[in-house]
Amino acid sequence: MEKDCTFCNILNGEIPTKLLFENETLIVFRDINPIAPTHLLVVPKKHIRSINDLTVDDNRIVSEIITTARDMAQKMGIAKSGYKLFFNVEKGGGQVIFHLHLHLVGGWK
């Protein structure tokens, strides 16, 4: 955990948020600045700075992030209508919080 990391602070309970899902590897919660009717963040508990910092040991985490996003899309009722999954990578790619996270967005009519 990084003490200056917003997502680590959420994981530590220092920043309150309503979790929609949690297991031993991940948490899921709503983005505070949504760009879609449904905008969730899927965040690993392990602090990984960005996609660029992944190692082969993190393959299981990345797979679980994606399958959890799929499951959350189903739970939120947007799986059939469609959704987007994306990672922002580094500042030039739009990453603002430097803790790996996947955006799940959808719910447009």
C-alpha positions in Angstrom: 0.0 0.0 0.0 1.1 3.5 -0.8 0.2 6.2 1.7 -0.3 8.9 -0.9 -2.5 6.7 -3.2 -6.2 7.5 -3.2 -7.2 3.9 -3.9 -4.8 2.5 -1.2 -6.5 5.0 1.2 -9.9 3.6 0.1 -8.6 0.1 0.7 -7.3 1.1 4.2 -10.7 2.7 5.1 -9.2 6.2 5.2 -11.5 7.4 2.4 -15.0 6.1 2.8 -16.7 4.6 -0.3 -19.6 2.2 -0.9 -18.1 -1.0 -2.3 -20.3 -2.8 -4.8 -18.0 -5.9 -4.7 -15.0 -7.1 -2.7 -13.0 -10.3 -2.5 -9.5 -11.1 -1.5 -8.0 -9.6 -4.7 -10.3 -6.7 -5.8 -12.8 -4.0 -4.9 -15.4 -2.4 -7.2 -17.0 1.0 -6.6 -18.6 3.8 -8.6 -16.4 6.5 -10.2 -17.0 9.8 -8.4 -16.8 11.6 -11.8 -18.9 9.3 -14.1 -18.8 9.6 -17.8 -21.7 7.2 -18.3 -24.9 6.2 -16.5 -22.9 3.2 -15.1 -19.3 4.0 -14.4 -17.5 1.5 -12.1 -13.9 1.1 -11.2 -12.4 -2.4 -10.7 -9.3 -2.0 -8.5 -6.8 -4.6 -7.3 -5.9 -4.6 -3.7 -2.3 -5.0 -4.6 -0.7 -1.6 -5.4 0.4 -1.8 -9.0 1.2 1.7 -10.3 0.0 1.2 -14.0 -0.1 -1.3 -16.8 3.5 -0.5 -17.4 4.4 -2.0 -14.0 2.7 -5.3 -14.4 4.8 -8.4 -14.1 4.1 -12.0 -15.1 3.2 -12.7 -11.5 0.2 -10.3 -12.0 -1.4 -12.2 -14.8 -4.0 -13.8 -12.5 -4.9 -10.4 -11.1 -5.5 -8.9 -14.6 -7.6 -11.8 -15.6 -9.7 -11.5 -12.5 -10.1 -7.7 -13.1 -11.6 -8.4 -16.5 -13.9 -11.3 -15.5 -15.1 -9.3 -12.5 -15.9 -6.4 -14.8 -17.9 -8.8 -17.0 -19.8 -10.1 -13.9 -20.5 -6.5 -12.7 -21.8 -5.5 -16.1 -24.3 -8.4 -15.8 -25.2 -7.4 -12.2 -25.7 -3.8 -13.2 -28.0 -4.9 -16.1 -25.8 -3.5 -18.9 -24.3 -6.8 -20.2 -26.8 -7.3 -23.1 -27.0 -3.6 -24.1 -23.2 -3.3 -24.2 -20.4 -1.6 -22.3 -16.8 -0.5 -22.5 -13.8 -1.6 -20.5 -10.6 0.5 -20.5 -7.4 1.2 -18.7 -5.8 4.6 -18.8 -2.1 4.2 -18.9 0.3 7.0 -17.6 -0.5 10.7 -17.6 -0.5 11.0 -21.4 -3.0 8.2 -21.6 -5.4 9.9 -19.1 -4.3 8.1 -15.9 -4.9 10.4 -12.9 -4.6 7.9 -10.0 -1.5 5.9 -10.3 -2.9 2.6 -9.0 -4.0 0.1 -11.7 -7.8 0.2 -12.3 -10.2 -0.8 -15.0 -13.1 1.4 -16.0 -16.5 -0.3 -16.7 -18.8 2.2 -18.5 -22.2 1.7 -20.1 -25.9 2.1 -19.6 -26.5 4.5 -22.5 -29.9 4.2 -24.1 
